[in-house]
Each structure stands twice: as structure tokens, then as C-alpha cells.
Amino acid sequence: MDEQTEDPRRPRHTIGIGGPEHATPAELRAELPDDLRMEFEDEYQAALTAANANGDLRPLADMLPPWQGELARRRSPNRPEMEETIRRLNAGLPVDTAPADRTKIL
């Protein structure tokens, strides 16, 4: 099978639930601050409504990962350093770098 042909038996979207990188909706509700929790809940309910209306779970598969990533960053013991690096990058300032083989992805 060439790379241009999709195999209908293989998913194009997945929904990861569980573990430190894939918080459940209940964990997201419990751990996000109030303002973000309300935003998450609005997006989650809209995705559930769309999924229920058309029988397609893609809206959930698309909206959950960014929220799960947000919570993984908030749970990270390196959060202060990450936030400082992001602040510096957004400001166009230089940041420390490390070789890829010495880094860990959340």
C-alpha cells in the first residue's frame, strides 16, 4: 500500500485518556483554575454536542490534546523554568538551549 492511500483500519485521530500526559475531562475540571475550567467546559460541551449530532468523535479528539497539554505543563516540576523560557521566546530574547539527546518531552 503506498503512502497516499489511507488504511481504513487505522485511525487518523485518537483520544488519549489516562496517565500524566492525557488527563481525563474530570481531572481537567478538577485541576484547571476557574477561568480556564469555564473555557474548557464550554469547548468540551460543544465538542460533545457536535460528536453526538453527527456520530463523529473528531471534535473531541481535536479539542482535548491542547487542554491535556496545558494541564501537563501545570503539573510539571519545571513549570517556572518553562514559563520563563516561553516569556523570553515571546519577547524575542535569547534562551538557553540543550542538545536534543539531553531533553525530555512531557
C-alpha positions as CSV (number, residue, x, y, z in Angstrom):
1,M,0.0,0.0,0.0
2,D,1.5,3.3,-1.0
3,E,1.7,6.2,1.5
4,Q,-1.0,8.2,-0.3
5,T,-3.7,5.5,0.3
6,E,-5.1,5.5,3.8
7,D,-5.8,2.3,5.5
8,P,-9.4,2.5,6.8
9,R,-8.5,0.1,9.6
10,R,-6.0,2.7,11.1
11,P,-7.3,5.7,13.0
12,R,-6.4,9.2,11.8
13,H,-7.4,10.7,15.1
14,T,-7.0,9.2,18.6
15,I,-8.3,10.3,22.0
16,G,-5.7,9.7,24.7
17,I,-7.1,9.3,28.2
18,G,-5.1,8.5,31.3
19,G,-1.6,8.9,32.6
20,P,0.3,12.1,33.2
21,E,0.1,13.3,29.6
22,H,-3.6,12.5,28.9
23,A,-5.7,13.9,31.7
24,T,-9.3,12.9,31.7
25,P,-12.1,15.5,31.4
26,A,-12.8,15.0,35.2
27,E,-9.1,15.7,36.0
28,L,-9.1,18.8,33.8
29,R,-12.2,20.1,35.6
30,A,-10.7,19.4,39.0
31,E,-7.2,20.9,38.3
32,L,-7.7,23.9,36.0
33,P,-8.2,27.3,37.6
34,D,-11.7,28.7,37.4
35,D,-11.3,30.9,34.4
36,L,-9.7,28.1,32.3
37,R,-12.1,25.5,33.7
38,M,-15.0,27.5,32.3
39,E,-13.4,27.8,28.9
40,F,-12.6,24.1,28.9
41,E,-16.1,23.2,29.8
42,D,-17.6,25.4,27.0
43,E,-15.3,23.7,24.5
44,Y,-15.9,20.3,25.9
45,Q,-19.6,20.6,25.8
46,A,-19.5,22.0,22.2
47,A,-17.4,19.0,21.2
48,L,-19.7,16.5,22.9
49,T,-22.7,18.2,21.2
50,A,-21.1,18.0,17.8
51,A,-20.0,14.4,18.3
52,N,-23.5,13.4,19.4
53,A,-25.1,15.2,16.5
54,N,-23.0,13.6,13.7
55,G,-21.6,10.4,15.4
56,D,-18.0,11.6,14.8
57,L,-15.6,11.9,17.7
58,R,-13.2,14.1,15.9
59,P,-14.3,17.2,17.7
60,L,-13.3,15.6,21.0
61,A,-10.0,14.2,19.5
62,D,-9.2,17.7,18.3
63,M,-10.1,19.7,21.5
64,L,-8.8,17.5,24.2
65,P,-5.0,17.4,23.5
66,P,-4.3,21.2,23.9
67,W,-6.1,21.1,27.3
68,Q,-4.3,17.9,28.3
69,G,-1.0,19.6,27.4
70,E,-2.0,22.7,29.4
71,L,-2.5,20.5,32.5
72,A,0.7,18.5,31.9
73,R,2.6,21.8,31.8
74,R,0.9,23.0,35.0
75,R,1.8,19.7,36.7
76,S,5.4,19.8,35.6
77,P,8.0,20.4,38.4
78,N,9.9,22.5,35.8
79,R,7.0,24.9,35.2
80,P,8.7,28.1,36.4
81,E,11.6,27.5,34.1
82,M,9.3,26.6,31.2
83,E,7.2,29.8,31.7
84,E,10.4,31.9,31.8
85,T,11.6,30.3,28.6
86,I,8.2,30.9,26.9
87,R,8.2,34.5,28.2
88,R,11.7,35.1,26.7
89,L,10.8,33.5,23.4
90,N,7.7,35.6,23.1
91,A,9.7,38.7,23.8
92,G,12.3,37.8,21.2
93,L,15.0,37.3,23.8
94,P,17.7,34.6,23.7
95,V,17.1,31.4,25.6
96,D,19.4,28.6,26.8
97,T,19.4,25.5,24.6
98,A,20.3,21.9,25.2
99,P,21.2,19.1,22.8
100,A,18.1,17.1,21.8
101,D,19.5,13.9,23.3
102,R,19.6,15.5,26.7
103,T,16.0,16.8,26.7
104,K,12.8,15.1,27.9
105,I,9.4,15.7,26.4
106,L,6.5,15.7,28.8
